[in-house]
Amino acid sequence: RLLESGGGLVQAGGSLRLSCKASGAILSHFSGSALGWSRQTPGNQRELVATLSPDGTTNYANSVKGRFAISRDNAKRTHYLQMNSLKPEDTGVYYCSMGEDWGQGTQVTVPS
């Protein structure tokens, strides 16, 4: 199971850090799994925002490059999405993933 936290309302230009904690049967796979964050913004399909491979390779959507950073803490079985310089178009539901498993989503709202 994956549990996200850290969403909320933040003014444009502000920052948020999302967390995704793994628990249960998937715990043993954490350190060897690809981790990710996706989002679904109003009127759009879910898009992949950031990924982090077991070897440390990261990839970001062009829309968030330079503003968002994905990281992991294997000891805590948690991965993070640091979001800086937030824009109204970043508003949406953010989902974390670990391999084929997904969290339930957390809302991020950046008022225009």
C-alpha positions as CSV (number, residue, x, y, z in Angstrom):
1,R,0.0,0.0,0.0
2,L,1.2,3.6,-0.8
3,L,0.0,6.5,1.3
4,E,0.5,10.1,0.1
5,S,0.6,13.2,2.2
6,G,1.6,16.8,2.0
7,G,-0.9,18.2,-0.4
8,G,-2.8,21.4,0.2
9,L,-3.4,24.9,-0.9
10,V,-0.4,27.1,-1.6
11,Q,-0.1,30.5,-3.3
12,A,1.6,30.8,-6.6
13,G,5.3,30.9,-6.2
14,G,5.2,28.8,-3.0
15,S,6.4,25.3,-2.3
16,L,5.0,22.0,-1.1
17,R,6.6,18.6,-0.4
18,L,4.6,15.5,-1.1
19,S,5.4,12.2,0.7
20,C,4.6,8.7,-0.3
21,K,5.1,6.0,2.3
22,A,5.0,2.3,1.4
23,S,3.7,-0.3,3.7
24,G,2.5,-3.9,3.8
25,A,3.5,-6.5,1.3
26,I,5.2,-4.1,-1.1
27,L,7.8,-3.0,1.5
28,S,10.3,-5.6,0.5
29,H,10.4,-4.3,-3.1
30,F,10.9,-0.6,-2.3
31,S,14.7,-0.3,-2.7
32,G,14.6,-2.1,-6.1
33,S,11.5,-0.4,-7.5
34,A,11.1,2.5,-9.9
35,L,9.3,5.3,-8.1
36,G,7.1,8.0,-9.6
37,W,4.7,10.8,-9.3
38,S,1.9,11.6,-11.7
39,R,-0.9,14.1,-11.7
40,Q,-4.3,14.7,-13.1
41,T,-5.1,18.3,-13.7
42,P,-8.6,19.6,-14.4
43,G,-9.7,18.7,-18.0
44,N,-6.6,16.7,-18.7
45,Q,-5.5,13.1,-18.6
46,R,-3.1,11.8,-16.0
47,E,0.5,12.7,-16.8
48,L,3.7,11.4,-15.5
49,V,5.5,14.2,-13.6
50,A,8.7,12.6,-12.3
51,T,10.4,9.2,-12.0
52,L,13.3,7.9,-10.0
53,S,14.9,4.6,-11.0
54,P,16.7,2.3,-8.5
55,D,20.0,3.4,-9.9
56,G,19.2,7.1,-9.1
57,T,18.2,8.2,-12.6
58,T,15.5,10.9,-12.6
59,N,13.2,12.1,-15.4
60,Y,10.8,15.0,-15.3
61,A,8.0,16.3,-17.5
62,N,9.1,19.4,-19.3
63,S,6.4,21.4,-17.5
64,V,8.1,20.8,-14.1
65,K,11.8,20.6,-14.9
66,G,13.8,22.9,-12.7
67,R,11.0,23.3,-10.3
68,F,10.2,19.8,-9.0
69,A,12.5,17.2,-7.5
70,I,11.9,13.5,-6.8
71,S,13.8,11.7,-4.1
72,R,13.7,8.6,-2.0
73,D,14.6,7.4,1.5
74,N,15.0,3.7,1.4
75,A,15.3,3.4,5.2
76,K,11.9,5.1,5.6
77,R,10.4,3.3,2.5
78,T,9.3,6.8,1.5
79,H,9.7,8.9,-1.6
80,Y,9.1,12.6,-2.0
81,L,8.2,15.2,-4.6
82,Q,9.6,18.6,-3.7
83,M,7.6,21.2,-5.6
84,N,8.9,24.8,-5.9
85,S,7.7,27.9,-7.7
86,L,4.3,26.4,-8.0
87,K,1.9,27.7,-10.6
88,P,-1.9,27.6,-10.9
89,E,-1.5,25.1,-13.7
90,D,0.1,22.7,-11.2
91,T,-3.3,22.3,-9.5
92,G,-4.5,18.8,-9.6
93,V,-4.5,15.4,-7.8
94,Y,-1.1,14.0,-7.4
95,Y,-0.5,10.2,-7.3
96,C,2.6,8.4,-6.2
97,S,3.6,5.1,-7.7
98,M,6.0,2.2,-6.9
99,G,6.3,-0.2,-9.7
100,E,2.7,-1.1,-10.6
101,D,1.3,0.1,-7.3
102,W,-0.4,3.5,-6.9
103,G,-1.5,5.7,-4.0
104,Q,-4.9,7.2,-3.6
105,G,-3.9,10.7,-4.6
106,T,-3.5,14.0,-2.8
107,Q,-4.9,17.3,-3.9
108,V,-2.7,20.3,-4.7
109,T,-4.3,23.6,-5.3
110,V,-2.5,26.7,-6.5
111,P,-5.1,29.6,-6.8
112,S,-4.7,31.9,-9.8
